[in-house]
């Protein structure tokens, strides 16, 4: 079994990339008077990838401690908080664009890269419905991010 770092180094696509290849990001959903797809699957993939990049720049979950053993040059401590601050601000702004019901699905699939599976014991019909709802929520969340990341590109 491959670890995440080895898998990424070997060129294994992310979970969002696999969903893109499977056609999950091409989902149309009901808006007012019919089924529509506001943005292309490529736009949705790009928005998810850029959100993940901002998440990594933010450095959430990483141990960020000042190294006091590092010699101070030019009166500084060697601590570069500037890039982390920009990444954190971009990440916060992007998450504010996403409606509350879509955030858990976006967080689990895009940021944690974990699949959301139907409960055990669910029938085939229930699993199909569950997967369709997850696709719907993911696509709606990414559609809310696309305009934000289009402005940044």
Beta strands, then each sheet from edge to edge (+ up, - down):
strand 1: 29-31
strand 2: 34-36
sheet 1: 1+ 2-
end
